[in-house]
C-alpha cells in the first residue's frame, strides 16, 4: 500500500474544502474557523494592551443609563477594561471636526460585556493586517454578527483585491447567497449618527432589501434634519424663526452625509427631495456668509472701543450660529469688556453685561469641559455681576464654585503645565476676594 505524502494530503484537503473556506485557509493554514475565532477572543486582552502604547487608542460607545457615551480605553487588567469619557478639546479646521480627548467619568467594563459591534470598530481594514480582519470576521460570525463581519471583509477586499474572491465567497456562504458570475456588489454605507463610512458585500436582491429598510427611516431622519436647520429656509439670515441645533459648518456636512446614507432610496429619488435639500444647503450657506459679514462689523466696534455695540452685534450673530465656540468666546469677551470690571472683579459699571458674559463662558464649558481657563473667566464675571444687589448672593456663589473647580482639578498634582499653574494661582487669588 502506497502512503500519501503530507503535501499531497494538504492538496486533497484544499481541493475538497468548500470555496468559502479558502479565506480562512489563506490566512490561517490548517485551522478551522472556530479555532480562529477562539484564538481571536483569547488574544484580545494582549491586543488591547499593545494598542495602549500606540498614539491612537481604542475608542467606542458605551451606555450610561440610556445615554450613549463616547469613551477611550485607558487601562486593561486581564479581561477587565477601564474607559474614560471623551470630550471636545479643540477644533480641527482642516476637517471641520472637533478633536477629542479623555476627561471625566470612568467606566469599568468586562471585555466579554463589550458589544461585538464596538469591538469591530477597533479594526479598520485599511490600517490592520488581513489576518486580523479575517480573524475578526470569524469571531463576529460566531457571535451572530454577520452584517458586521460582512462590512469588515468588504473593507478588506477594497484594499486587498487579491482577497476579494475568497472574501465574497465566505460572505455569500454565511448569508445563503450564490455568488454571481461577475461577483458580489460592494456598496458604500454611512452611519449618520456616528459619522462613519463603511462598505458591504451585497447581491442585487439583498441590496434592494437594504434600501427598503433605509427608506423606512429616511422620512423621519429628514424631519430631524429640518429641525436641526431650524425649520425655516425662507426667512433671511438673522431673521429665521429658530436657531440651528448644530454648528453651521457641521450641519453643512451633515446634509451631505444625509444624502450619502440614503442614496438610492425611494425617498431620495422622489420629486421634491433634492430641491428640499438644496434649500437647506442654500440657507446654511447664506447664514455662514451673514456671520462672516456681520462679524467684521462687530470686530470694528471692538477696535473702536465701543464694546457695548460690539457685544450687541455679536449677540445677534450668535443667534445664527449659537453652537460655534469661536463666536461664543468672542461674544463673551465683548460682554466682559462692556461690563468694565474693576477692583478684582468686585465691581462692574454694567453688571448685566458681566452676567451675560458669565453665562456665555458656562456655555463654552459645555462645549469644552476640559478648558480650565473658562472656569476662571466665568468666576470673574459672576463676581462682577454680583455688584448688582439683585444677583449678589447667586453671583458670589457661582463665582466661588468656578474658582474652586480650578483648585480641585489642579490639587495634588506634580505634572501641572504652566497654564494650569497660572490658572490655579489666579483662582486662589479670586477666592480670597469672595466673602
C-alpha positions in Angstrom: 0.0 0.0 0.0 1.4 3.4 -1.1 1.3 6.1 1.6 0.4 9.7 0.5 2.9 12.4 1.3 1.8 15.3 3.7 1.9 17.8 0.8 -0.4 15.6 -1.2 -2.8 15.2 1.7 -2.9 19.0 2.1 -3.7 19.5 -1.5 -6.5 17.0 -1.4 -7.9 18.7 1.7 -7.8 22.1 0.0 -9.5 20.7 -3.2 -12.2 19.1 -1.2 -12.9 22.1 1.1 -15.8 24.4 0.2 -15.0 27.5 -1.7 -15.8 29.8 1.3 -13.2 28.0 3.5 -10.4 29.4 1.2 -10.4 32.7 3.0 -9.6 31.3 6.4 -7.1 28.8 4.9 -5.3 31.6 3.1 -4.6 33.4 6.4 -4.6 30.5 8.9 -3.4 27.3 7.1 -4.8 24.2 8.7 -7.0 26.0 11.3 -10.8 25.8 11.5 -12.9 28.9 11.6 -14.0 28.0 15.1 -10.4 27.8 16.2 -9.5 31.1 14.6 -12.5 32.8 16.4 -11.5 31.3 19.7 -7.9 32.4 19.3 -9.0 35.9 18.4 -11.1 36.2 21.5 -8.4 34.8 23.7 -5.9 37.3 22.3 -8.0 40.4 22.7 -6.6 41.4 26.1 -3.0 41.3 24.8 -4.0 43.1 21.6 -5.6 45.9 23.6 -2.7 46.1 25.9 -0.4 46.7 22.9 -2.8 49.3 21.5 -2.5 51.3 24.7 1.1 52.0 23.7 0.0 53.5 20.4 -0.9 57.2 19.9 -4.4 56.3 18.7 -6.1 54.3 21.5 -9.2 52.1 21.0 -12.4 54.1 21.3 -16.1 53.1 21.3 -19.5 54.0 22.6 -21.0 52.7 25.8 -24.2 53.2 27.6 -24.6 55.3 30.8 -28.2 54.6 31.6 -29.9 55.3 28.3 -27.4 57.8 27.1 -24.7 56.7 24.6 -21.2 57.9 25.7 -18.1 58.2 23.6 -15.1 56.7 25.5 -11.4 55.8 25.1 -9.5 52.9 26.6 -7.2 54.0 29.5 -6.3 50.6 31.1 -6.7 46.9 30.9 -6.1 44.2 33.5 -6.7 40.7 32.1 -10.3 40.7 30.9 -11.2 43.9 32.8 -11.1 47.2 31.0 -11.2 50.9 32.0 -12.5 53.6 29.7 -12.8 57.4 30.1 -15.3 59.7 28.6 -14.1 61.6 25.5 -14.9 65.3 25.4 -14.2 68.0 22.8 -10.7 69.6 23.3 -10.4 71.7 20.1 -11.5 72.4 16.6 -9.7 70.9 13.6 -10.2 73.5 10.8 -8.8 71.2 8.1 -11.5 68.6 8.6 -14.3 70.8 10.2 -14.4 68.4 13.1 -13.8 68.6 16.8 -10.7 67.0 18.3 -11.5 64.7 21.3 -9.6 63.9 24.5 -10.2 61.7 27.6 -11.7 63.6 30.5 -14.2 63.0 33.3 -16.2 59.9 34.1 -14.6 56.4 34.0 -16.3 53.2 33.1 -15.2 49.7 34.2 -16.3 47.0 31.7 -15.6 43.3 31.4 -14.3 42.6 28.0 -17.0 39.9 27.5 -19.6 42.6 28.1 -18.5 44.9 25.3 -20.8 44.6 22.3 -19.3 42.9 19.2 -20.1 45.9 17.1 -17.9 48.1 19.3 -15.0 45.6 19.1 -15.4 45.6 15.3 -14.9 49.4 15.4 -11.3 49.0 16.7 -10.3 47.2 13.5 -10.1 49.4 10.3 -9.2 47.2 7.3 -7.0 50.0 5.8 -4.8 50.0 8.9 -4.9 46.4 10.2 -3.4 43.2 8.7 -5.5 40.8 6.6 -5.0 38.2 9.3 -6.5 40.5 11.9 -9.6 41.3 9.8 -10.2 37.7 8.8 -9.9 36.6 12.4 -12.3 39.4 13.5 -14.8 38.3 10.8 -14.7 34.7 12.1 -15.3 35.9 15.6 -18.1 38.3 14.6 -19.8 35.4 12.8 -19.5 33.2 15.9 -21.4 36.0 17.8 -24.1 36.1 15.2 -22.9 39.5 13.8 -23.0 38.6 10.1 -23.5 42.2 9.0 -20.5 43.4 10.9 -18.4 40.6 9.5 -19.6 41.4 6.0 -18.7 45.1 6.4 -15.1 44.3 7.6 -14.5 41.8 4.8 -15.9 44.2 2.2 -13.5 46.9 3.6 -10.6 44.4 3.4 -11.5 43.5 -0.2 -11.4 47.2 -1.1 -7.7 47.4 0.0 -6.6 43.8 -0.8 -8.0 43.0 -4.3 -6.4 39.5 -4.2 -8.6 38.5 -1.3 -11.9 39.8 -2.8 -12.9 36.5 -4.4 -12.3 34.5 -1.2 -13.9 37.1 1.0 -17.1 37.3 -1.1 -17.4 33.5 -1.2 -17.2 33.5 2.6 -19.8 36.3 3.0 -22.1 34.6 0.4 -21.9 31.3 2.3 -22.8 33.0 5.6 -25.8 34.7 4.1 -27.0 31.8 1.9 -26.2 33.7 -1.3 -25.0 32.4 -4.7 -22.1 34.4 -6.0 -23.0 35.8 -9.4 -20.6 35.3 -12.3 -19.4 38.9 -12.0 -19.1 38.7 -8.2 -21.0 40.4 -5.4 -21.7 44.1 -5.4 -19.7 46.3 -3.0 -21.9 49.1 -1.8 -20.9 52.2 0.3 -22.7 52.8 3.6 -22.7 55.6 6.1 -23.7 55.8 9.8 -25.2 59.3 10.1 -25.1 59.4 13.9 -21.5 58.3 14.4 -20.2 59.8 11.1 -18.7 56.5 10.0 -18.3 55.3 6.4 -18.4 51.6 5.5 -18.9 49.0 2.9 -20.9 45.9 2.4 -20.9 42.9 0.0 -24.4 42.6 -1.5 -26.4 40.7 -4.1 -28.8 42.8 -6.1 -31.8 41.3 -4.1 -30.1 41.9 -0.8 -29.3 45.4 -1.7 -32.9 46.1 -2.7 -34.0 44.9 0.8 -31.3 47.1 2.4 -32.6 50.2 0.5 -36.2 49.3 1.6 -35.1 49.3 5.2 -33.3 52.6 4.8 -36.3 54.1 3.1 -38.4 53.4 6.2 -36.2 55.6 8.3 -35.4 58.3 5.7 -38.6 60.4 6.2 -38.1 60.6 9.9 -34.4 61.4 9.5 -35.3 64.2 7.1 -37.7 65.8 9.6 -34.8 65.7 12.1 -32.6 67.4 9.6 -35.2 70.1 9.0 -35.4 70.6 12.8 -31.6 70.9 13.1 -31.7 73.6 10.5 -34.4 75.5 12.4 -37.4 74.7 10.2 -37.1 78.0 8.3 -35.3 78.2 5.0 -37.4 81.1 3.7 -36.5 83.9 6.1 -33.4 86.0 5.6 -30.3 85.3 7.7 -30.6 86.9 11.1 -34.4 86.7 10.9 -35.0 83.0 11.0 -37.7 81.7 13.4 -35.3 79.3 15.2 -31.6 78.9 15.7 -29.9 75.7 14.3 -29.4 72.7 16.6 -25.9 72.1 15.3 -22.8 74.2 14.5 -23.4 75.6 11.0 -20.3 74.1 9.3 -21.1 70.7 10.9 -24.7 71.0 9.8 -23.5 71.7 6.3 -21.5 68.5 6.3 -24.5 66.7 7.9 -26.6 67.5 4.8 -24.1 65.9 2.5 -23.8 62.8 4.8 -27.6 62.5 4.9 -27.5 62.3 1.1 -24.8 59.6 1.3 -26.7 57.5 3.8 -30.0 57.4 1.9 -28.6 57.4 -1.6 -30.6 55.0 -3.8 -33.7 55.0 -1.6 -37.2 55.9 -3.0 -37.2 58.8 -0.6 -34.2 60.4 -2.2 -35.5 59.8 -5.7 -39.0 61.1 -5.2 -39.9 64.5 -6.6 -39.0 67.4 -4.3 -36.4 65.8 -2.1 -33.4 67.1 -4.0 -35.0 70.6 -4.0 -35.7 70.5 -0.3 -32.1 69.5 0.4 -30.8 72.3 -1.9 -33.0 74.8 0.0 -31.4 73.7 3.3 -28.0 73.9 1.9 -28.7 77.4 0.5 -30.0 78.6 3.9 -26.9 77.3 5.7 -24.6 78.9 3.1 -26.4 82.2 3.4 -26.2 82.0 7.2 -22.5 81.3 7.1 -21.9 84.3 4.8 -24.1 86.5 7.0 -22.0 85.6 10.1 -18.7 86.5 8.3 -20.1 89.8 7.1 -21.6 90.8 10.5 -18.6 89.6 12.4 -16.5 92.1 10.7 -18.8 94.9 11.9 -18.7 93.6 15.5 -14.9 93.5 15.3 -14.7 97.1 14.1 -16.8 98.2 17.1 -14.4 96.5 19.4 -11.4 98.1 17.7 -13.1 101.5 18.1 -13.5 100.7 21.8 -17.3 100.6 21.7 -17.7 97.2 23.5 -21.4 97.6 24.1 -22.0 97.9 20.4 -19.6 95.0 19.8 -21.4 92.8 22.3 -24.8 93.6 20.9 -23.6 92.8 17.3 -22.0 89.6 18.4 -25.2 88.6 20.3 -27.2 88.9 17.1 -24.7 86.8 15.1 -24.6 84.2 17.9 -28.3 83.5 17.4 -27.5 82.5 13.8 -24.7 80.1 14.9 -25.1 79.5 18.7 -23.0 76.3 18.9 -19.9 77.9 17.3 -17.4 78.1 20.2 -15.4 80.8 18.4 -18.5 83.0 18.3 -19.5 82.2 21.8 -16.0 83.2 23.0 -15.9 86.4 21.0 -19.4 87.4 22.4 -18.4 86.5 26.0 -15.2 88.6 25.7 -17.2 91.6 24.3 -19.7 91.5 27.1 -17.0 91.1 29.7 -15.2 94.2 28.3 -18.5 96.1 28.1 -19.1 95.4 31.8 -15.9 97.4 32.7 -14.9 95.2 35.6 -12.7 96.7 38.3 -11.5 96.1 41.9 -10.6 92.5 41.5 -14.0 91.8 39.8 -15.9 93.1 42.9 -17.3 95.9 40.8 -18.7 96.4 37.4 -20.2 99.5 35.7 -22.6 97.2 33.9 -23.3 94.1 36.0 -25.8 92.8 33.5 -23.1 92.6 30.8 -20.9 90.7 33.3 -23.7 88.2 34.0 -24.3 87.7 30.2 -20.5 87.1 29.8 -20.5 84.6 32.7 -23.4 82.6 31.2 -21.6 82.5 27.8 -18.4 81.2 29.5 -20.5 78.5 31.0 -21.8 77.7 27.5 -18.2 77.3 26.4 -17.6 74.9 29.3 -20.5 72.7 27.9 -18.6 72.6 24.6 -15.1 72.3 26.0 -15.5 70.9 29.6 -11.7 70.4 30.0 -10.9 74.1 29.4 -9.7 75.2 32.9 -9.4 78.9 32.0 -13.1 79.3 31.2 -13.9 78.5 34.8 -11.8 81.5 35.9 -13.4 83.7 33.3 -16.9 82.6 34.4 -16.0 83.1 38.1 -14.7 86.7 37.5 -17.8 87.7 35.6 -20.1 86.2 38.1 -18.4 88.1 40.9 -18.7 91.3 38.9 -22.3 90.6 38.2 -22.8 90.3 42.0 -22.2 94.0 42.3 -25.9 94.2 41.4 -27.7 93.5 44.6 -30.3 91.5 42.8 -27.8 88.8 41.9 -25.3 89.3 44.7 -25.8 86.1 46.5 -26.1 83.8 43.5 -23.3 85.6 41.7 -20.8 85.1 44.5 -21.9 81.5 45.0 -21.4 80.7 41.3 -18.1 82.6 41.2 -16.8 80.6 44.1 -17.9 77.3 42.5 -16.0 78.0 39.3 -12.7 79.0 41.1 -13.0 76.1 43.5 -13.3 73.8 40.4 -9.9 75.1 39.2 -8.4 74.3 42.6 -10.0 70.8 42.7 -8.7 69.9 39.2 -5.1 71.1 40.0 -4.9 69.7 43.5 -2.3 67.1 44.5 -0.7 67.0 41.0 3.0 67.3 40.2 2.5 67.4 36.5 0.8 70.8 36.2 1.5 72.8 33.0 2.5 76.5 33.2 -1.1 77.3 32.1 -2.6 75.2 34.9 -0.3 76.7 37.5 -1.3 80.2 36.3 -5.0 79.3 36.4 -4.6 77.9 39.9 -2.8 81.0 41.2 -5.5 83.2 39.8 -8.3 81.1 41.3 -6.6 81.2 44.7 -6.4 85.0 44.5 -10.1 85.3 43.5 -11.3 83.1 46.3 -9.6 85.4 48.8 -11.7 88.2 47.5 -15.0 86.4 47.7 -16.7 86.9 51.1 
